[in-house]
């Protein structure tokens, strides 16, 4: 296994563009709309005993910007804004992930956003993504911390406004933890469990992580995103 550099990034032979072992298309057979994965070359998995930083707040290495909006590195933060475009925008990892735990810190200033996981390209819109996401809309009645499947089943789990209010009452920044293992997903925001979901037949087997800028006027800041592998 490659060693972990002091700044949190992989060193040695492992590159961010090839973070996870190859994915099959077994999970996609459950949905006719899904985009089948092409198997990638076997690579080293994420370490389970160390956190890997995906946002280095210096540049966007290892990421690609899809769709609308703009993304800038500013004052030690990733600043994402959909500046009037009606096309959703995404900042997506080039690597694919299978089972992992992620910890992140972000602030949604305005508009609808989300953190996609096990996502893949939309075959009908090459600059778009489909798949599940953690909802990060800053209003209590919009399902903050819930699970929504874009171009699929819609809401998988939508927390109540009371749960979202608990999250927002603790801080205007969101300190989150996302755990994805097999068919199970767990989301914690600001110490509040907002989603626990077991989906044996619906979740893709693996895919990218992506920060969403959905609709004109969306503006958000990301300070960190770290991941580690799960056995």
DOMIPA-446886 format. One record per residue (C-alpha): residue in three letters; residue number from 1; x, y, z. Coordinates in steps of 0.25 Angstrom, whole numbers, plus 5000, padded with zeros to 4 digits. Last residue first. Layout:
+---------+-----+------+------+------+
: residuo : num :   xx :   yy :   zz :
+---------+-----+------+------+------+
:     ala : NUM :    X :    Y :    Z :
...
+---------+-----+------+------+------+
***
This chain:
+---------+-----+------+------+------+
: residuo : num :   xx :   yy :   zz :
+---------+-----+------+------+------+
:     unk : 231 : 4947 : 4987 : 5020 :
:     unk : 230 : 4945 : 5002 : 5020 :
:     unk : 229 : 4954 : 5012 : 5013 :
:     unk : 228 : 4957 : 5026 : 5018 :
:     unk : 227 : 4952 : 5040 : 5013 :
:     unk : 226 : 4954 : 5055 : 5016 :
:     unk : 225 : 4947 : 5067 : 5010 :
:     unk : 224 : 4950 : 5081 : 5015 :
:     unk : 223 : 4947 : 5095 : 5015 :
:     unk : 222 : 4936 : 5096 : 5005 :
:     unk : 221 : 4928 : 5108 : 5002 :
:     unk : 220 : 4914 : 5110 : 4996 :
:     unk : 219 : 4906 : 5118 : 4986 :
:     unk : 218 : 4894 : 5114 : 4978 :
:     unk : 217 : 4888 : 5126 : 4971 :
:     unk : 216 : 4884 : 5119 : 4958 :
:     unk : 215 : 4881 : 5104 : 4960 :
:     unk : 214 : 4888 : 5093 : 4967 :
:     unk : 213 : 4902 : 5094 : 4970 :
:     unk : 212 : 4906 : 5080 : 4974 :
:     unk : 211 : 4919 : 5075 : 4981 :
:     unk : 210 : 4923 : 5061 : 4975 :
:     unk : 209 : 4928 : 5048 : 4980 :
:     unk : 208 : 4930 : 5037 : 4969 :
:     unk : 207 : 4924 : 5023 : 4967 :
:     unk : 206 : 4923 : 5010 : 4973 :
:     unk : 205 : 4913 : 4998 : 4974 :
:     unk : 204 : 4901 : 5007 : 4971 :
:     unk : 203 : 4890 : 5007 : 4981 :
:     unk : 202 : 4877 : 5001 : 4978 :
:     unk : 201 : 4875 : 4987 : 4982 :
:     unk : 200 : 4880 : 4985 : 4996 :
:     unk : 199 : 4876 : 4999 : 5001 :
:     unk : 198 : 4879 : 5001 : 5016 :
:     unk : 197 : 4877 : 5015 : 5021 :
:     unk : 196 : 4881 : 5023 : 5033 :
:     unk : 195 : 4879 : 5038 : 5031 :
:     unk : 194 : 4880 : 5051 : 5039 :
:     unk : 193 : 4888 : 5046 : 5051 :
:     unk : 192 : 4891 : 5060 : 5058 :
:     unk : 191 : 4906 : 5063 : 5062 :
:     unk : 190 : 4907 : 5075 : 5053 :
:     unk : 189 : 4902 : 5066 : 5042 :
:     unk : 188 : 4902 : 5051 : 5042 :
:     unk : 187 : 4899 : 5042 : 5030 :
:     unk : 186 : 4898 : 5027 : 5030 :
:     unk : 185 : 4897 : 5019 : 5017 :
:     unk : 184 : 4896 : 5004 : 5016 :
:     unk : 183 : 4896 : 4995 : 5003 :
:     unk : 182 : 4911 : 4992 : 5004 :
:     unk : 181 : 4917 : 5002 : 5013 :
:     unk : 180 : 4915 : 5017 : 5011 :
:     unk : 179 : 4918 : 5026 : 5023 :
:     unk : 178 : 4916 : 5041 : 5022 :
:     unk : 177 : 4921 : 5050 : 5033 :
:     unk : 176 : 4917 : 5065 : 5033 :
:     unk : 175 : 4922 : 5077 : 5040 :
:     unk : 174 : 4912 : 5088 : 5034 :
:     unk : 173 : 4915 : 5102 : 5036 :
:     unk : 172 : 4903 : 5111 : 5041 :
:     unk : 171 : 4905 : 5104 : 5055 :
:     unk : 170 : 4897 : 5097 : 5065 :
:     unk : 169 : 4883 : 5102 : 5062 :
:     unk : 168 : 4884 : 5097 : 5048 :
:     unk : 167 : 4885 : 5083 : 5051 :
:     unk : 166 : 4874 : 5083 : 5061 :
:     unk : 165 : 4866 : 5091 : 5051 :
:     unk : 164 : 4868 : 5079 : 5041 :
:     unk : 163 : 4863 : 5069 : 5050 :
:     unk : 162 : 4850 : 5078 : 5053 :
:     unk : 161 : 4848 : 5080 : 5038 :
:     unk : 160 : 4847 : 5065 : 5037 :
:     unk : 159 : 4857 : 5056 : 5030 :
:     unk : 158 : 4855 : 5052 : 5016 :
:     unk : 157 : 4859 : 5037 : 5012 :
:     unk : 156 : 4860 : 5031 : 4998 :
:     unk : 155 : 4855 : 5044 : 4992 :
:     unk : 154 : 4855 : 5043 : 4977 :
:     unk : 153 : 4855 : 5029 : 4971 :
:     unk : 152 : 4864 : 5031 : 4959 :
:     unk : 151 : 4869 : 5043 : 4951 :
:     unk : 150 : 4875 : 5049 : 4964 :
:     unk : 149 : 4874 : 5040 : 4977 :
:     unk : 148 : 4871 : 5048 : 4989 :
:     unk : 147 : 4876 : 5044 : 5003 :
:     unk : 146 : 4874 : 5053 : 5015 :
:     unk : 145 : 4883 : 5063 : 5023 :
:     unk : 144 : 4875 : 5075 : 5020 :
:     unk : 143 : 4861 : 5071 : 5015 :
:     unk : 142 : 4856 : 5084 : 5009 :
:     unk : 141 : 4847 : 5089 : 5021 :
:     unk : 140 : 4859 : 5093 : 5030 :
:     unk : 139 : 4865 : 5102 : 5019 :
:     unk : 138 : 4880 : 5101 : 5017 :
:     unk : 137 : 4879 : 5091 : 5005 :
:     unk : 136 : 4890 : 5080 : 5007 :
:     unk : 135 : 4883 : 5068 : 5002 :
:     unk : 134 : 4893 : 5055 : 5003 :
:     unk : 133 : 4893 : 5050 : 4989 :
:     unk : 132 : 4889 : 5037 : 4981 :
:     unk : 131 : 4892 : 5035 : 4966 :
:     unk : 130 : 4892 : 5043 : 4953 :
:     unk : 129 : 4902 : 5053 : 4948 :
:     unk : 128 : 4902 : 5064 : 4938 :
:     unk : 127 : 4912 : 5069 : 4927 :
:     unk : 126 : 4909 : 5057 : 4918 :
:     unk : 125 : 4894 : 5059 : 4918 :
:     unk : 124 : 4886 : 5047 : 4913 :
:     unk : 123 : 4896 : 5037 : 4918 :
:     unk : 122 : 4897 : 5044 : 4932 :
:     unk : 121 : 4911 : 5042 : 4937 :
:     unk : 120 : 4912 : 5034 : 4950 :
:     unk : 119 : 4910 : 5036 : 4965 :
:     unk : 118 : 4915 : 5026 : 4976 :
:     unk : 117 : 4913 : 5038 : 4985 :
:     unk : 116 : 4907 : 5052 : 4982 :
:     unk : 115 : 4908 : 5063 : 4993 :
:     unk : 114 : 4897 : 5073 : 4991 :
:     unk : 113 : 4893 : 5087 : 4988 :
:     unk : 112 : 4880 : 5096 : 4987 :
:     unk : 111 : 4881 : 5111 : 4989 :
:     unk : 110 : 4889 : 5120 : 4998 :
:     unk : 109 : 4901 : 5121 : 5007 :
:     unk : 108 : 4903 : 5106 : 5008 :
:     unk : 107 : 4915 : 5104 : 5018 :
:     unk : 106 : 4924 : 5093 : 5017 :
:     unk : 105 : 4932 : 5083 : 5026 :
:     unk : 104 : 4934 : 5069 : 5022 :
:     unk : 103 : 4937 : 5055 : 5027 :
:     unk : 102 : 4936 : 5043 : 5018 :
:     unk : 101 : 4935 : 5028 : 5021 :
:     unk : 100 : 4937 : 5018 : 5010 :
:     unk :  99 : 4932 : 5006 : 5003 :
:     unk :  98 : 4933 : 5007 : 4987 :
:     unk :  97 : 4939 : 5020 : 4982 :
:     unk :  96 : 4943 : 5025 : 4968 :
:     unk :  95 : 4954 : 5035 : 4965 :
:     unk :  94 : 4952 : 5047 : 4956 :
:     unk :  93 : 4945 : 5054 : 4967 :
:     unk :  92 : 4934 : 5063 : 4963 :
:     unk :  91 : 4931 : 5078 : 4965 :
:     unk :  90 : 4917 : 5079 : 4959 :
:     unk :  89 : 4908 : 5089 : 4953 :
:     unk :  88 : 4893 : 5089 : 4950 :
:     unk :  87 : 4889 : 5097 : 4937 :
:     unk :  86 : 4880 : 5109 : 4940 :
:     unk :  85 : 4893 : 5118 : 4939 :
:     unk :  84 : 4892 : 5130 : 4947 :
:     unk :  83 : 4905 : 5130 : 4955 :
:     unk :  82 : 4904 : 5116 : 4960 :
:     unk :  81 : 4915 : 5117 : 4971 :
:     unk :  80 : 4925 : 5109 : 4977 :
:     unk :  79 : 4936 : 5115 : 4986 :
:     unk :  78 : 4947 : 5104 : 4991 :
:     unk :  77 : 4953 : 5110 : 5003 :
:     unk :  76 : 4967 : 5115 : 5008 :
:     unk :  75 : 4965 : 5129 : 5004 :
:     unk :  74 : 4960 : 5126 : 4990 :
:     unk :  73 : 4960 : 5114 : 4981 :
:     unk :  72 : 4950 : 5116 : 4970 :
:     unk :  71 : 4938 : 5108 : 4964 :
:     unk :  70 : 4928 : 5114 : 4954 :
:     unk :  69 : 4914 : 5110 : 4951 :
:     unk :  68 : 4909 : 5101 : 4940 :
:     unk :  67 : 4912 : 5086 : 4936 :
:     unk :  66 : 4924 : 5078 : 4940 :
:     unk :  65 : 4936 : 5083 : 4948 :
:     unk :  64 : 4947 : 5072 : 4949 :
:     unk :  63 : 4955 : 5068 : 4962 :
:     unk :  62 : 4968 : 5061 : 4965 :
:     unk :  61 : 4975 : 5074 : 4966 :
:     unk :  60 : 4966 : 5086 : 4968 :
:     unk :  59 : 4976 : 5096 : 4974 :
:     unk :  58 : 4981 : 5101 : 4987 :
:     unk :  57 : 4970 : 5097 : 4997 :
:     unk :  56 : 4975 : 5083 : 4997 :
:     unk :  55 : 4962 : 5076 : 4996 :
:     unk :  54 : 4962 : 5061 : 4995 :
:     unk :  53 : 4969 : 5059 : 5008 :
:     unk :  52 : 4972 : 5044 : 5011 :
:     unk :  51 : 4970 : 5039 : 5025 :
:     unk :  50 : 4978 : 5028 : 5031 :
:     unk :  49 : 4976 : 5014 : 5036 :
:     unk :  48 : 4966 : 5009 : 5026 :
:     unk :  47 : 4975 : 5012 : 5014 :
:     unk :  46 : 4968 : 5015 : 5001 :
:     unk :  45 : 4969 : 5003 : 4991 :
:     unk :  44 : 4981 : 5001 : 4983 :
:     unk :  43 : 4979 : 4999 : 4968 :
:     unk :  42 : 4972 : 4989 : 4959 :
:     unk :  41 : 4970 : 4995 : 4945 :
:     unk :  40 : 4956 : 5001 : 4943 :
:     unk :  39 : 4943 : 4993 : 4939 :
:     unk :  38 : 4934 : 5001 : 4931 :
:     unk :  37 : 4922 : 5005 : 4939 :
:     unk :  36 : 4908 : 5004 : 4933 :
:     unk :  35 : 4900 : 5017 : 4933 :
:     unk :  34 : 4887 : 5015 : 4940 :
:     unk :  33 : 4873 : 5018 : 4934 :
:     unk :  32 : 4869 : 5004 : 4933 :
:     unk :  31 : 4870 : 5002 : 4948 :
:     unk :  30 : 4874 : 4989 : 4955 :
:     unk :  29 : 4885 : 4985 : 4945 :
:     unk :  28 : 4893 : 4997 : 4950 :
:     unk :  27 : 4897 : 4989 : 4963 :
:     unk :  26 : 4904 : 4978 : 4955 :
:     unk :  25 : 4912 : 4988 : 4946 :
:     unk :  24 : 4925 : 4985 : 4951 :
:     unk :  23 : 4935 : 4995 : 4958 :
:     unk :  22 : 4950 : 4994 : 4958 :
:     unk :  21 : 4958 : 4997 : 4970 :
:     unk :  20 : 4958 : 5011 : 4976 :
:     unk :  19 : 4967 : 5023 : 4976 :
:     unk :  18 : 4970 : 5024 : 4962 :
:     unk :  17 : 4970 : 5039 : 4958 :
:     unk :  16 : 4975 : 5042 : 4972 :
:     unk :  15 : 4988 : 5035 : 4969 :
:     unk :  14 : 4994 : 5023 : 4976 :
:     unk :  13 : 5009 : 5019 : 4972 :
:     unk :  12 : 5016 : 5026 : 4984 :
:     unk :  11 : 5009 : 5038 : 4991 :
:     unk :  10 : 4994 : 5039 : 4994 :
:     unk :   9 : 4990 : 5052 : 5000 :
:     unk :   8 : 4988 : 5056 : 5014 :
:     unk :   7 : 4999 : 5068 : 5015 :
:     unk :   6 : 5009 : 5058 : 5022 :
:     unk :   5 : 5008 : 5048 : 5011 :
:     unk :   4 : 5001 : 5035 : 5012 :
:     unk :   3 : 5009 : 5023 : 5008 :
:     unk :   2 : 5005 : 5014 : 4997 :
:     unk :   1 : 5000 : 5000 : 5000 :
+---------+-----+------+------+------+
***
